[in-house]
Amino acid sequence: MTDVFVVRNQLGHYWGKAKNWVDGSSPRAVLRTPYQDEAVNTLFELSSRDIELRGEVIATTLSERGEPVIEPSQIPLLGDEAQETQEHDAEVLDTAHELESEPLADA
């Protein structure tokens, strides 16, 4: 049998192998287990840390590539925009530091 179990939250995001929520656009990154009780235990541990979590364990099949067949979430992950802003700010700071460290050319 090729059934596996995944954990999905109320926003349609899936618990990932890297121990964070993923949107499901890359099924390879989604944590899957062949045992339902392992998925339920994972959901229980997650909900004990986040009381706002409304999750469910979903049974799904594996594709020919061995990835779970799931529907990606239409809701963007929280923190993506914040992370992009931080990366942009870091690039701006790096550029500013490079400009400050360059010697001024005598004209």
Sequence and secondary structure as in RCSB ss.txt:
>XXXX:A:sequence
MTDVFVVRNQLGHYWGKAKNWVDGSSPRAVLRTPYQDEAVNTLFELSSRDIELRGEVIATTLSERGEPVIEPSQI
PLLGDEAQETQEHDAEVLDTAHELESEPLADA
>XXXX:A:secstr
   EEEEE TTS EEBTTSSEE SSSGGGB  BS HHHHHHHHHHHHHH TT   EEEEE B TTS B     SS
  TTHHHHHHHHHHHHHHHHHHHHHHS     
